[in-house]
Amino acid sequence: MEKTQNIDKNILIRAKSGDLEAFEYILSFYEKAIYNYCLRILKNSPNAKDVTQETFIKVYKNRKLIDPEKNIKTWIFTIATNAAYDFLRSKKRKNEISLDPDNETILSFKAYYPQEGLVSDVDKALEQINQEYKKVLLLYYQQGFQYQEIAEILDMPINTVKTHISRGKEQLKDKLKNYLV
């Protein structure tokens, strides 16, 4: 299960001032969650690893922007979201395709929907819905962010976040209607 407690303010202050040990602690605290989030977006383990690494390089380069009074998780996920979608845009411009035979995905829905086949169907359904809705659903359901945090990460009004979650759930419901009783 993902760690949900906040990082100690002193660690954030130390990281902000360039303390590598404090920065490594932050990295180890969030690395797995960022990787899983990027993997859900990118559907490719090597690309998710690259974007995760890029995210933490950007966090380190911009460490002076760390605000110990604010939730660093929101800030790091904002950077990861932007890095992942920048990667997808650049990949689209280059017309690249994935040759990764594993095409790994982490399915957080498995614990909630143990039925055989549903997990892969949820994953397929997520790929078929509006990408803006998918972003919000992943941040809300997979990463556990609150509406306000998602609004900050995606730089959108909170009412838009609520609308995207609602519409995304409707699109998923439509795609998964065979499983509904």
C-alpha angles and dihedrals in degrees: 000000000000118000109252104180119101124256114255113267091232091060090051091050091049092047091049090055092051103265103158094200091056091047091050089053091054090047093051091046095056106020098095094046092049092047092050091047092050091046091055090052100040101034091211126094099211091048091047090051091050093049091046089053091046089050093056092043087056091046090053094045090050096039091123087069092062109121110202089200093060134064106271091196090068091050094048092048089050089056092045093049092051092045093049095049092043087054092050092049092050091046090051091051090052092044091229122169129203117253092182104125092197095053087187122209131183110221113203090176092072094086091053099040110036094169113123111255097013095094093058090041091054089050091050091046091052089055091054099051127085109290092228089057091045092055092053094044092051092049092046103040104024100035099029098231120161121236094260092051092050089049089055094045094049095033094233135124116275091240089057089053090052091048093049092050091049094046092043091053090049091051091048091047090053092048092047099041091123089069096049116098 
